[in-house]
Amino acid sequence: MVSLRALLEEMAKVRASDLHVTAGVAAQLRVDGELVPSKVSGVLTPDITQRLAYSALNDEQKKIFEN
């Protein structure tokens, strides 16, 4: 299972400016203005997508996101 850290490390390696995380597809990295699929994520399930998003939020932010 992919971690946010692994995705951020991949971003740094390929000099990506943005990370797009969407259930049903691989994470997408913006490299030189183009979206390219992550080589480390594979297709993201809804559970993995939520886990990735929540890993960057504190409890208060999670409550706001859920409401």
Secondary structure, DSSP 8 states (H G I E B T S, - for coil): ---HHHHHHHHHHHT-SEEE--TTSB-EEEETTEEEE-SSS-B--HHHHHHHHHTT--HHHHHHHH-
